[in-house]
Amino acid sequence: MSAETLAAIAVALGAGWASGLNTYAAVLLLGGVQRLGLVSLPADLHVLASPWVLGLAALLFALNFLADKIPYVDSFNDLLQTFIRVPAGALLAYGAAAGLSQEVAVIAGLLGGTLAAGTHVAKTGSRALINTSPEPFSNIAASLVEDVSVFGGLALALSHPITFLCLLAVFVGLLVWLLPKLLRLAAKPLRHLARRRQRT
């Protein structure tokens, strides 16, 4: 496997993984490094460097950044983001691999969407657990760690694809083990809302 192919796969899977945590941060980083000429992304991702795309991503990132720091608002935001993070992860992964072949691009899109879904469930479930604590500082800390993880993880995927893919494999293994618990935690806000409706 050539270095170019490996780099495209790392970017595809990295974009899918990162999208599950924060789609807007992923778009900002990928578009930003392309815009600044620090890396050359696959052709189908060049659109991320558009000033319009970067501007909208920055605005949505700022709104998400604030919502993500407030207890319970973050869980509601995560529920809404379900309809954005997973398809965005699939699209970004597809675009990153589109230059290799159509078959590889479709497979990358499927894997990217799956990674985004898994990461999103992990984030949503952990936030539901954190929201059981009355103080807001754990929410702020968790949100900052997630944002740093997106920027750091994608930077690693761009600069050291093999290292990133090895760490991603470890993450997937842990996620498969934790997934049943995380799904129960992710559904907790929905059950809470259902109970409140029954009381009223």
N, C-alpha and C positions, 0 to 999 in steps of 0.2 A: 504494500500500500504506500503510495507516494505521500510526501509531507503535505502537499497541497490538499489531497483528499482527506488526510487525517485532520488537518486544520478546519476544513469545511464541516466535517462530522462533529468536531468538538464545538464549533460555533453553533451548529444546528441544535445539538443536544443541550448545550449551555443556554441558548436562547429559550428553549422549551422549559428547562428547569427554572431559570430566572423569572420567566413570565409568571410562573405559579406563585412566586413571592410578590413581585411588583413589576407588572408589565411596563409601566411608564418609565421606571428606572432602567429597565433593560433596553427600551427604545432609545432613551436619552444617551446611555453609554455607547451603544452600537452606532447610533447616528452621529454622536459627537466625535468618536474616534475616526469615523469615515470623513466627516466634515473637516476635521483638523489635519487629515492626511497621515494620521499615525499608523493606520492599517488600511489595507484594501479589502473591503468586505466582498463577498460574492455579488455579482451584478444585480441580482434580484433584491438585494438589501440596500442598494445605493439610495433608494428612495427615502430611507430613514434619515439621510443627511440633509433632506430638504428643510429649509428654514421654517416652513409651515408645519411640517411634521414635528420638528424639534420644539417649536414654540408651543404647539398643542400638548405635546408630551410633557413639557416643563410645567405648564399650567395644571394639567391633571395630576402630575407627580406632587405638586405643591398641595393641592386639595387632598390627595390621598395621604400625604405626609401628615397633615393635621388630623384627619379623621382617624388615622391609624394609632394616634397617641391617646385617644379618649376611650376609657372603658365602656364596653357595650356598643358604643358607636363603631368601634373597630370590628366587632363581630357582625353588625348589620352591614357594614361596608364590605366585609369579606363575602357575605351572602350575595350582594350585588355583583361583586367582582367575579363571581363564578362564571358569569356569562361573558366575561371579557378575557380573563386570564387563560382559560383552557383553549378557546379558539385562537387567541393571539399566539400562544405557545406553538400551536400546530402550524400557523401561517409563517411565523418567524423561522421555525425549523425547516419548513418546506422551502422557503426562499433561500436559506443558507445552503441547502443541498441541491438546488435546482440546476446548478451548473455541472453537476456530476452526471446525472442521468435522470430521466423521469421516474424510473422505478425506485432509485435511491431517494429521490425527493419525496415521493409518496410515503415510503417507509419512514423517512426522517420526520415527515409531517405527523404520521401516526404516533411515532415515539415521542416527538416533541409535545403533542397534545396530552399523551399519557403522563409524561414527566410533569407537565404543568398541572394536570389534575392531581397527581400525587403530592406535589409540593404544596399546592393550594389546600388540600385536605390537611396536610401536616401543619400548615400555618393556622388554618381555621380551628383545628382541634386544640392546638397549643394555646391559642388566644382564648378559647372558651374556658380552658383550665386556669389561665392567668386571671381571667375576669372574676374568678371566685375569691380573689384577694381584694380587700377593700381599698388598698392604696393604688394610686395611678402610676407610680414610678416603674413598676414591673412592665406595664404596657409600653411606656416610653422606651425602656431599655430593650425590650423585645423587638419593637419596631425599628430602632436604630441598628440592632444587630442584623435584622433582616435586610435593611437597606445596604449596609456595609457588605453583607454576604452577596447580594446581587452584583454590586460593583466589583468586589474582589473576585467572585467566581467567574464572571465574564472576562475580566482582565486576565485571569489565569488561563481561561479557555483560549483567548486570543494569543497569549504569549507562550504558554507551555501546554499545548493540547494533550499530550500523553499524560502528564501529571493530573490535569483536570479530569480526563476520562477515568483514570484510576480512582480518584476521589469520588467521582460521580457513581462509580460501581459500588463503592462502600456505602454511599448515601442510599442507593436503591435497595441494597440488602437490608439496611436498617429500616427503611421505609416499609418494605414488605413485612418485616417482623412487627412493626408498630402499627400498621394500617388498621387492623380491627379496633384497637383502642382509640386511634385518632378519629375514625369514623363515628364512634360513639360520642366523643367529645365535640366533634364538629356539628352533630345533630342536637347537641344540648340547647343552644339558643332557640331552635325551632320548637323543642319540647316545652321550653320555658314560656314562649309566646302562646303556645296552644293552651297551656294551663291557665295563663292570665285571661285568655278569651273565655274559657269555660267559667271562670269566676264571675265575669261580667255578663 
